Amino acid sequence: MTVPALDIRGIDFSYGQVQVLFGIDLTVPAGEAVALLGTNGAGKSTLLKVVCGLVDASAGTVSYFGDDITRRSTDKRVAAGLVQVPGGRSTFPSLTVEENLRAGAWTFRRDRALVAERLERVLELFPELRDRLEQAAGTLSGGQQQMLALGRALMLEPRVLLIDELSLGLAPVVVERLLETVRTLNAAGTTVVLVEQSVNIALSLATTAFFLERGTVRFGGPAAELADRDDLVRSVFLEGAGAALSGKQA
């Protein structure tokens, strides 16, 4: 059997006295694109934090290509190729575009030739950033900031790329541009885990999907089968519609 990229078993996690993950079990096959779906508060982003080592699980294990990394530090996980693009505009707004990208190369910053090579590769993927290298990241458009955040992660050439809410607040044409880049990376062998609230976007990329609800896995399997689960898909759309309505009323 092929060793999975990630094997997550029995993960519990609490913020203080509030437990938000309950015995999470899921497997991410190497080289696949996997979607984590669910409504707000389902535990998707928290699970990514556990996988990256940003927070410690209170129970359970995380294995990375067969190695138990449950208690491994975040920097060692990154060095091993486990890289996350956080949700929101995850750039350093006061730094320039080039400085943001070079920050992604911090672990090998002394190898100037490698930094230059990786930087050029990212700029080939996102030519929109090439003419803005001296521009402060905070002055970029939302789409450009997301390209920069993704580009900074790609400076590390991850084996497993975790992406939290790629499409949040972006125009459809920009989302498709980003998705095409992620598809290319996945086709080249990078394992991708995508947290999304948009079912359509997630299923356009993922081969496998997991649906989380209140910190538990309600569904896990082929993405096409999730599309047939009207009860789960409807809950995401209703949650999104409710959030939009609340925003208008506010």
N, C-alpha and C positions, 0 to 999 in steps of 0.2 A: 504494500500500500504506500501511496505517496504521503509524505509527512505534511500535514496542513501548515499553512503560514501562521495561523492563530488557532489555538484550541483553548476555549474559555470554559471553565467548569466550576459550577456552584458559587458564582460570585455574589456576595452580599456587600452592600455599602450603605453607610449612614452618614448624614450630615448632622452631627451631634446626636440628639435622641430620635431624629427622623430618618427611618430607613427608606431608601429609595430604590435599591436593587435587591431582588429576592431570588437567590439561587439561579443566576443567569447561566445557561449552557448554550454555547453556539460554537460552530467550527467554520473557519474561513479557509477554503482550499487554496493552495498556492497557485498564483497566476490568475485567479478569478476576480471578478468585480462583484462585490456584495453590498447590498443596501440594507441599512438599518432604518426602519420606518416606525412611525408612531406619532401620537399627538404631543403637544407641549407637556412637559413634566413626565414623560414616559420613562426617562432614564437614559436616553440615547447618548447625549453628550457626556453624561457622567460615566457611562461605560467606556467611552473613548478615553476619558481621563484616567480611569483605572488601567486600561491597556497600556497607556503611555507612561504610567508611573507618576502622574501628577497628583494622584491621591491613592491611598492604600486601601485595598479591599479589607473588610473585616473577616471575610471567609472566602474560600475558593482559591483557584489557581489560574494563572495565565501562562500558556506555553507558546513559544515563538520558534517555529521550525523545529519543534521537538525539545527545545530547552525551556526549563522552568524559569521564567523571568519575574515571577510574582513579587519578589522582594528586590529586584534589580533596580538600580537608580535610573532616573530618566535619561541622563546623559549617556549612560552605557547602552540603553535601548536605542537611542538616536544613533550612536556610533555603530550599532549592529544593523541599522537600516530601517528602523521603525520610526516613521516620521508623521507628524500630524500637522494639518492646516486647520487652526482653530476657527470657530465660528465668528461671524462679524468681520469687521475690517481689521484684520490682524496684522497691521503693519506698524512700524515705528514712524508716526506721522511727522516728527521733526527732522528725521534723517532723510537724506536723498534716496532716490530709487536705487542708485548704485550701492550706497551704504547699506540699505536694507538687504540687497542681494548678497553682499559680502558678509553680512551678519549670518546668513545661512551657511557660509563656508567657514564658520569660526573653528570647527573641530579640525580643519586642515589648513588654517589660514597661513601657515608658514610655507606651504607649497604654492608659491606664486604661479607657477606654470599651470598647476591643476585648477587653481581658483580662476585663472583667466580662461581656461578651457571650458569649465562648467558655466562661467558667466556668459561666454559666447553662445553656448548651447541653449541657455535659457532665453537669450535675446533673439535667437533664431525662432524659438517657439512663440515668443511674444514680441514681435517687432515694434509694437506700439510703445514699448518701454525704452527702446534704444534711443529715441530722440528726447527722452525725459530723464536721462540718467542723473542730471544735476538738479532735477526738480524735487522739492520736498514731497514725500509720499502723501502727506495730509492734504495736498492740493490736487491730487489725482481724482478722477471720477470714481464712482463706486466700482465699476467694472474693471478699471485699470488697477485699483487697489487690490481687487481679488486676484487679478493676474499676477500682481507683485507678490502677494502672499503665497500663491501656488508656486511661482517661480523661485522664491526663497527656499521653499521646501525641496524643490527639485535640484537645488545646488548640492544637496546631499545624496542625490541618486538613490532614493529609497527602494528597498526591497518590498516594503509594505507602506502604502500611503493611506493615511486616515484623513478624510475630508469632512468637516463639520459644516453643513448648510452652505454648499457651494452656490446655490441660486438665490440666497436670501436678499431680497430687495433689488434684484438686478433685472434689466430688460431681457425679454426672451432671446433677442439676437446675441446678447453678451453671454447668456447662459449656454447657448448652443456652441458658441466659440470655445468656452471653457470645457464643456463636455467633450468636444471633439479632441481637445488636447488630452483629456483624461483617457478617452478611448484609445488614443495612440499609445499612451504610456502603458495601458493595460495590455494592448496587443503585443507590445514589446516585452512583456513578461512581468511588469510591476503588478503586484497584488493591490487591489483598491478596496477600501471600505468607505462607503459614502453614507453619511447621515443626512437624511432629507425629510422634509414634510411634504414635498410635492411627489405624489405617487408616480405621476407620469414621467417626471424627470428621472427619478430613481430607476424605474423599470425600463427606461430607454437605454440605460447603461448596464444594469446589473443582471447577472445570470441567476444569482441566488438572493433571496430576500428574507429578512427577519422582521417581524412586527412586534414591537414592544408596547406593552400597556401596563401602567402602574408598576413598573419595575420588574415585570415578568415577560417571558417570551410567549406570545399568543400564537405565533405562526413562524415556522422556519421551513424553507424548501425552495423549489424553483420559482423564480420571479413570476413566470407566467401563471402559476397556480394561485399566487397571491392576488393577481389581477382578477381572478374569478371569485374572490372572497368579498362579496359586496358588503358584508357586515363590517369588515375591517377597513376597507377602502372608504366607505361612507363616513366612518368616524373621523378620519383624517380631514375629509372635505368639510364636514360639519364643524370641526374644531377651527379650521382655517376661516370659514365663513363667520363663525362667532367672534373670532378675534378681530376680523375686519370690521364687523358691525360695531363692536365695542370701541374700536378706534374712531369710527365716524361719530359715535355718540359722545365721545370724550371731546 
